[in-house]
Amino acid sequence: MLDPLDPLPPTPLTDWEILAVASRMVQRCDCDQFIAERVGLLALIEDAPGVATWRAIAMKVRAIRDAPAV
């Protein structure tokens, strides 16, 4: 849902930015709950691009956690 007062559509995040957010989210102890709440809130207001962005972040968080330790 676009803000009627803001004439510009939101700019999607790049893969690099999504990875950066996911890297920070992994450091939070409540990151799974935070992401779930964010996706739920955005779905409630019918913000499909926002939901897609946070789902992409969740997938990166999962990939970071599942990566083998070096």
MMTF fields as JSON, N, C-alpha, C and O atoms, coordinates in Angstrom:
{
  "mmtfVersion": "1.0.0",
  "mmtfProducer": "UNKNOWN",
  "numBonds": 279,
  "numAtoms": 280,
  "numGroups": 70,
  "numChains": 1,
  "numModels": 1,
  "chainsPerModel": [1],
  "groupsPerChain": [70],
  "chainIdList": ["A"],
  "bondAtomList": [4, 2, 8, 6, 12, 10, 16, 14, 20, 18, 24, 22, 28, 26, 32, 30, 36, 34, 40, 38, 44, 42, 48, 46, 52, 50, 56, 54, 60, 58, 64, 62, 68, 66, 72, 70, 76, 74, 80, 78, 84, 82, 88, 86, 92, 90, 96, 94, 100, 98, 104, 102, 108, 106, 112, 110, 116, 114, 120, 118, 124, 122, 128, 126, 132, 130, 136, 134, 140, 138, 144, 142, 148, 146, 152, 150, 156, 154, 160, 158, 164, 162, 168, 166, 172, 170, 176, 174, 180, 178, 184, 182, 188, 186, 192, 190, 196, 194, 200, 198, 204, 202, 208, 206, 212, 210, 216, 214, 220, 218, 224, 222, 228, 226, 232, 230, 236, 234, 240, 238, 244, 242, 248, 246, 252, 250, 256, 254, 260, 258, 264, 262, 268, 266, 272, 270, 276, 274],
  "bondOrderList": [1, 1, 1, 1, 1, 1, 1, 1, 1, 1, 1, 1, 1, 1, 1, 1, 1, 1, 1, 1, 1, 1, 1, 1, 1, 1, 1, 1, 1, 1, 1, 1, 1, 1, 1, 1, 1, 1, 1, 1, 1, 1, 1, 1, 1, 1, 1, 1, 1, 1, 1, 1, 1, 1, 1, 1, 1, 1, 1, 1, 1, 1, 1, 1, 1, 1, 1, 1, 1],
  "groupList": [{"groupName": "MET", "atomNameList": ["N", "CA", "C", "O"], "elementList": ["N", "C", "C", "O"], "formalChargeList": [0, 0, 0, 0], "bondAtomList": [1, 0, 2, 1, 3, 2], "bondOrderList": [1, 1, 2], "singleLetterCode": "M", "chemCompType": "L-PEPTIDE LINKING"}, {"groupName": "LEU", "atomNameList": ["N", "CA", "C", "O"], "elementList": ["N", "C", "C", "O"], "formalChargeList": [0, 0, 0, 0], "bondAtomList": [1, 0, 2, 1, 3, 2], "bondOrderList": [1, 1, 2], "singleLetterCode": "L", "chemCompType": "L-PEPTIDE LINKING"}, {"groupName": "ASP", "atomNameList": ["N", "CA", "C", "O"], "elementList": ["N", "C", "C", "O"], "formalChargeList": [0, 0, 0, 0], "bondAtomList": [1, 0, 2, 1, 3, 2], "bondOrderList": [1, 1, 2], "singleLetterCode": "D", "chemCompType": "L-PEPTIDE LINKING"}, {"groupName": "PRO", "atomNameList": ["N", "CA", "C", "O"], "elementList": ["N", "C", "C", "O"], "formalChargeList": [0, 0, 0, 0], "bondAtomList": [1, 0, 2, 1, 3, 2], "bondOrderList": [1, 1, 2], "singleLetterCode": "P", "chemCompType": "L-PEPTIDE LINKING"}, {"groupName": "THR", "atomNameList": ["N", "CA", "C", "O"], "elementList": ["N", "C", "C", "O"], "formalChargeList": [0, 0, 0, 0], "bondAtomList": [1, 0, 2, 1, 3, 2], "bondOrderList": [1, 1, 2], "singleLetterCode": "T", "chemCompType": "L-PEPTIDE LINKING"}, {"groupName": "TRP", "atomNameList": ["N", "CA", "C", "O"], "elementList": ["N", "C", "C", "O"], "formalChargeList": [0, 0, 0, 0], "bondAtomList": [1, 0, 2, 1, 3, 2], "bondOrderList": [1, 1, 2], "singleLetterCode": "W", "chemCompType": "L-PEPTIDE LINKING"}, {"groupName": "GLU", "atomNameList": ["N", "CA", "C", "O"], "elementList": ["N", "C", "C", "O"], "formalChargeList": [0, 0, 0, 0], "bondAtomList": [1, 0, 2, 1, 3, 2], "bondOrderList": [1, 1, 2], "singleLetterCode": "E", "chemCompType": "L-PEPTIDE LINKING"}, {"groupName": "ILE", "atomNameList": ["N", "CA", "C", "O"], "elementList": ["N", "C", "C", "O"], "formalChargeList": [0, 0, 0, 0], "bondAtomList": [1, 0, 2, 1, 3, 2], "bondOrderList": [1, 1, 2], "singleLetterCode": "I", "chemCompType": "L-PEPTIDE LINKING"}, {"groupName": "ALA", "atomNameList": ["N", "CA", "C", "O"], "elementList": ["N", "C", "C", "O"], "formalChargeList": [0, 0, 0, 0], "bondAtomList": [1, 0, 2, 1, 3, 2], "bondOrderList": [1, 1, 2], "singleLetterCode": "A", "chemCompType": "L-PEPTIDE LINKING"}, {"groupName": "VAL", "atomNameList": ["N", "CA", "C", "O"], "elementList": ["N", "C", "C", "O"], "formalChargeList": [0, 0, 0, 0], "bondAtomList": [1, 0, 2, 1, 3, 2], "bondOrderList": [1, 1, 2], "singleLetterCode": "V", "chemCompType": "L-PEPTIDE LINKING"}, {"groupName": "SER", "atomNameList": ["N", "CA", "C", "O"], "elementList": ["N", "C", "C", "O"], "formalChargeList": [0, 0, 0, 0], "bondAtomList": [1, 0, 2, 1, 3, 2], "bondOrderList": [1, 1, 2], "singleLetterCode": "S", "chemCompType": "L-PEPTIDE LINKING"}, {"groupName": "ARG", "atomNameList": ["N", "CA", "C", "O"], "elementList": ["N", "C", "C", "O"], "formalChargeList": [0, 0, 0, 0], "bondAtomList": [1, 0, 2, 1, 3, 2], "bondOrderList": [1, 1, 2], "singleLetterCode": "R", "chemCompType": "L-PEPTIDE LINKING"}, {"groupName": "GLN", "atomNameList": ["N", "CA", "C", "O"], "elementList": ["N", "C", "C", "O"], "formalChargeList": [0, 0, 0, 0], "bondAtomList": [1, 0, 2, 1, 3, 2], "bondOrderList": [1, 1, 2], "singleLetterCode": "Q", "chemCompType": "L-PEPTIDE LINKING"}, {"groupName": "CYS", "atomNameList": ["N", "CA", "C", "O"], "elementList": ["N", "C", "C", "O"], "formalChargeList": [0, 0, 0, 0], "bondAtomList": [1, 0, 2, 1, 3, 2], "bondOrderList": [1, 1, 2], "singleLetterCode": "C", "chemCompType": "L-PEPTIDE LINKING"}, {"groupName": "PHE", "atomNameList": ["N", "CA", "C", "O"], "elementList": ["N", "C", "C", "O"], "formalChargeList": [0, 0, 0, 0], "bondAtomList": [1, 0, 2, 1, 3, 2], "bondOrderList": [1, 1, 2], "singleLetterCode": "F", "chemCompType": "L-PEPTIDE LINKING"}, {"groupName": "GLY", "atomNameList": ["N", "CA", "C", "O"], "elementList": ["N", "C", "C", "O"], "formalChargeList": [0, 0, 0, 0], "bondAtomList": [1, 0, 2, 1, 3, 2], "bondOrderList": [1, 1, 2], "singleLetterCode": "G", "chemCompType": "PEPTIDE LINKING"}, {"groupName": "LYS", "atomNameList": ["N", "CA", "C", "O"], "elementList": ["N", "C", "C", "O"], "formalChargeList": [0, 0, 0, 0], "bondAtomList": [1, 0, 2, 1, 3, 2], "bondOrderList": [1, 1, 2], "singleLetterCode": "K", "chemCompType": "L-PEPTIDE LINKING"}],
  "groupTypeList": [0, 1, 2, 3, 1, 2, 3, 1, 3, 3, 4, 3, 1, 4, 2, 5, 6, 7, 1, 8, 9, 8, 10, 11, 0, 9, 12, 11, 13, 2, 13, 2, 12, 14, 7, 8, 6, 11, 9, 15, 1, 1, 8, 1, 7, 6, 2, 8, 3, 15, 9, 8, 4, 5, 11, 8, 7, 8, 0, 16, 9, 11, 8, 7, 11, 2, 8, 3, 8, 9],
  "groupIdList": [1, 2, 3, 4, 5, 6, 7, 8, 9, 10, 11, 12, 13, 14, 15, 16, 17, 18, 19, 20, 21, 22, 23, 24, 25, 26, 27, 28, 29, 30, 31, 32, 33, 34, 35, 36, 37, 38, 39, 40, 41, 42, 43, 44, 45, 46, 47, 48, 49, 50, 51, 52, 53, 54, 55, 56, 57, 58, 59, 60, 61, 62, 63, 64, 65, 66, 67, 68, 69, 70],
  "secStructList": [7, 7, 7, 6, 6, 7, 7, 1, 7, 7, 7, 7, 7, 7, 2, 2, 2, 2, 2, 2, 2, 2, 2, 2, 2, 2, 6, 1, 6, 6, 2, 2, 2, 2, 2, 2, 2, 2, 2, 2, 2, 2, 2, 2, 6, 6, 7, 2, 2, 2, 2, 2, 2, 2, 2, 2, 2, 2, 2, 2, 2, 2, 2, 2, 2, 2, 1, 7, 7, 7],
  "xCoordList": [0.847, 0.0, 0.893, 1.744, 0.7, 1.492, 0.892, -0.325, 1.758, 1.32, 0.792, 1.536, -0.463, -1.01, -0.297, -0.38, 0.399, 1.123, 2.518, 3.165, 2.982, 4.316, 4.162, 3.745, 4.492, 4.264, 5.231, 4.962, 6.343, 7.336, 7.091, 6.87, 7.127, 6.99, 8.244, 9.319, 8.12, 9.302, 10.32, 9.961, 11.582, 12.657, 12.98, 13.252, 12.956, 13.274, 14.741, 15.602, 14.997, 16.366, 17.147, 16.588, 18.439, 19.31, 19.634, 19.385, 20.187, 20.599, 21.619, 21.599, 22.498, 23.525, 22.872, 23.274, 21.876, 21.192, 20.4, 20.362, 19.776, 19.039, 20.0, 19.685, 21.167, 22.174, 22.655, 22.856, 22.842, 23.289, 22.25, 22.605, 20.978, 19.917, 19.872, 19.759, 19.958, 19.924, 21.093, 20.929, 22.264, 23.443, 23.221, 23.613, 22.593, 22.294, 21.193, 21.238, 20.214, 19.102, 19.571, 19.036, 20.553, 21.07, 21.623, 21.605, 22.109, 22.689, 21.626, 21.94, 20.377, 19.286, 18.801, 18.663, 18.543, 18.066, 16.606, 16.157, 15.869, 14.454, 14.18, 13.084, 15.16, 15.033, 13.897, 13.213, 13.671, 12.583, 11.226, 10.373, 11.044, 9.791, 9.647, 8.562, 10.72, 10.68, 10.286, 9.431, 10.918, 10.625, 9.182, 8.488, 8.724, 7.343, 6.344, 5.345, 6.619, 5.733, 5.732, 4.684, 6.904, 7.016, 6.245, 5.506, 6.419, 5.705, 4.199, 3.427, 3.785, 2.364, 1.764, 0.669, 2.48, 2.001, 1.89, 0.891, 2.912, 2.894, 1.804, 1.194, 1.559, 0.481, -0.876, -1.779, -1.006, -2.257, -2.588, -3.75, -1.571, -1.809, -1.658, -1.627, -1.565, -1.513, -0.333, -0.474, 0.831, 2.059, 2.841, 3.759, 2.474, 3.095, 4.6, 5.341, 5.092, 6.548, 7.272, 8.365, 6.661, 7.26, 7.316, 8.318, 6.244, 6.208, 7.284, 7.999, 7.396, 8.404, 9.812, 10.671, 10.049, 11.375, 11.707, 12.805, 10.769, 11.044, 11.12, 11.825, 10.409, 10.562, 11.947, 12.56, 12.441, 13.797, 14.823, 15.804, 14.598, 15.498, 15.455, 16.496, 14.268, 14.136, 14.884, 15.514, 14.82, 15.541, 17.051, 17.777, 17.532, 18.969, 19.384, 20.461, 18.545, 18.844, 18.989, 19.925, 18.065, 18.118, 19.401, 20.049, 19.768, 20.984, 22.228, 23.153, 22.252, 23.403, 23.505, 24.596, 22.384, 22.393, 22.775, 23.445, 22.349, 22.615, 23.997, 24.413, 24.708, 26.034, 26.988, 26.937, 27.852, 28.809, 29.796, 30.196, 30.173, 31.147, 32.502, 32.887, 33.204, 34.53, 35.608, 36.792],
  "yCoordList": [-1.171, 0.0, 1.234, 1.394, 2.083, 3.295, 4.395, 4.489, 5.212, 6.36, 7.418, 7.849, 7.858, 8.842, 10.187, 10.977, 10.457, 11.719, 11.651, 12.682, 10.46, 10.276, 9.842, 8.714, 10.719, 10.388, 9.351, 8.771, 9.11, 8.172, 6.774, 6.623, 5.753, 4.384, 3.991, 4.537, 3.053, 2.626, 1.951, 1.259, 2.162, 1.544, 0.194, 0.124, -0.887, -2.201, -2.264, -1.588, -3.087, -3.27, -4.137, -5.017, -3.88, -4.717, -5.989, -6.067, -6.977, -8.219, -7.922, -8.541, -6.986, -6.603, -6.026, -6.36, -5.169, -4.567, -5.616, -5.577, -6.541, -7.62, -8.466, -8.838, -8.771, -9.535, -8.758, -9.345, -7.455, -6.629, -6.637, -6.767, -6.498, -6.53, -7.908, -8.012, -8.954, -10.317, -10.556, -11.193, -10.052, -10.218, -9.569, -10.123, -8.397, -7.726, -8.464, -8.558, -8.981, -9.667, -10.937, -11.287, -11.627, -12.859, -12.571, -13.447, -11.366, -11.003, -10.762, -10.736, -10.586, -10.367, -11.706, -12.664, -11.781, -13.044, -13.313, -14.459, -12.26, -12.429, -12.221, -11.806, -12.503, -12.152, -12.894, -12.304, -14.158, -14.896, -14.276, -14.114, -13.935, -13.309, -11.932, -11.577, -11.159, -9.825, -9.891, -9.132, -10.805, -10.941, -11.391, -10.873, -12.35, -12.829, -11.703, -11.566, -10.902, -9.779, -8.757, -8.219, -8.492, -7.512, -7.995, -7.226, -9.264, -9.827, -9.785, -9.432, -10.143, -10.12, -8.726, -8.547, -7.741, -6.362, -5.869, -5.256, -6.135, -5.692, -6.406, -5.812, -7.664, -8.395, -7.803, -7.716, -7.399, -6.791, -5.512, -5.252, -4.719, -3.467, -3.653, -2.689, -4.92, -5.287, -4.653, -4.155, -4.68, -4.164, -5.344, -5.859, -5.766, -6.944, -6.78, -7.723, -5.623, -5.48, -5.578, -6.138, -5.036, -5.124, -6.554, -6.978, -7.297, -8.711, -9.479, -10.293, -9.222, -9.915, -9.597, -10.477, -8.349, -7.953, -8.688, -9.226, -8.718, -9.375, -10.883, -11.534, -11.452, -12.894, -13.18, -14.194, -12.292, -12.453, -12.345, -13.089, -11.424, -11.281, -12.554, -13.034, -13.099, -14.337, -15.485, -16.29, -15.571, -16.637, -16.457, -17.442, -15.212, -14.959, -15.294, -15.85, -14.963, -15.305, -16.814, -17.302, -17.549, -19.016, -19.516, -20.431, -18.921, -19.341, -19.068, -19.88, -17.928, -17.596, -18.601, -19.077, -18.923, -19.873, -21.282, -22.008, -21.667, -23.02, -23.18, -24.298, -22.077, -22.147, -22.891, -22.711, -23.721, -24.442, -23.474, -22.475, -23.789, -22.958, -23.069, -24.132, -21.973, -21.959, -22.055, -22.058],
  "zCoordList": [0.0, 0.0, 0.0, 0.875, -0.96, -1.052, -0.194, -0.033, 0.345, 1.126, 0.167, -0.715, 0.298, -0.635, -0.564, -1.504, 0.529, 0.654, 0.057, -0.129, -0.241, -0.815, -2.27, -2.531, -3.223, -4.632, -5.198, -6.25, -4.523, -5.038, -4.48, -3.278, -5.329, -4.817, -4.047, -4.297, -3.117, -2.36, -3.271, -4.224, -2.965, -3.732, -3.108, -1.909, -3.899, -3.327, -2.894, -3.457, -1.891, -1.419, -2.395, -3.049, -2.483, -3.301, -2.522, -1.319, -3.208, -2.533, -1.441, -0.377, -1.707, -0.734, 0.53, 1.644, 0.356, 1.5, 2.283, 3.513, 1.577, 2.253, 3.081, 4.211, 2.525, 3.263, 4.486, 5.549, 4.349, 5.472, 6.596, 7.767, 6.245, 7.259, 7.915, 9.137, 7.116, 7.659, 8.606, 9.646, 8.256, 9.118, 10.479, 11.506, 10.487, 11.751, 12.516, 13.743, 11.788, 12.435, 13.139, 14.191, 12.583, 13.187, 14.582, 15.447, 14.806, 16.095, 17.167, 18.357, 16.753, 17.716, 18.252, 17.492, 19.541, 20.113, 19.745, 19.775, 19.399, 19.076, 17.589, 17.212, 16.754, 15.337, 14.649, 13.813, 14.964, 14.318, 14.65, 13.778, 15.913, 16.331, 15.689, 15.229, 15.654, 15.068, 13.593, 13.136, 12.854, 11.424, 11.223, 10.348, 12.024, 11.902, 12.175, 11.468, 13.2, 13.506, 12.379, 12.021, 11.822, 10.729, 9.499, 8.884, 9.145, 7.989, 8.24, 7.349, 9.451, 9.785, 9.699, 9.164, 10.225, 10.178, 8.737, 8.36, 7.941, 6.549, 5.753, 4.864, 6.068, 5.395, 5.771, 4.939, 7.027, 7.484, 6.723, 6.411, 6.427, 5.705, 4.195, 3.431, 3.79, 2.367, 1.633, 0.516, 2.281, 1.679, 1.103, 1.742, -0.1, -0.72, -0.918, -0.637, -1.39, -1.527, -0.178, -0.097, 0.87, 2.202, 2.7, 3.276, 2.482, 2.87, 2.111, 2.694, 0.817, 0.001, 0.486, 0.525, 0.854, 1.351, 2.641, 2.78, 3.588, 4.862, 4.73, 5.503, 3.769, 3.514, 2.943, 3.276, 2.084, 1.548, 2.67, 2.694, 3.595, 4.745, 5.59, 6.037, 5.809, 6.589, 5.927, 6.614, 4.604, 3.893, 4.04, 4.179, 4.01, 4.198, 5.623, 5.837, 6.599, 7.997, 8.125, 8.758, 7.525, 7.563, 6.9, 7.41, 5.767, 5.058, 5.896, 5.922, 6.579, 7.43, 8.575, 8.887, 9.194, 10.316, 9.871, 10.605, 8.668, 8.177, 7.556, 7.251, 7.368, 6.751, 7.687, 8.903, 7.116, 7.965, 8.616, 8.019, 9.837, 10.548, 9.872, 9.384, 9.853, 9.206, 10.245, 9.907]
}
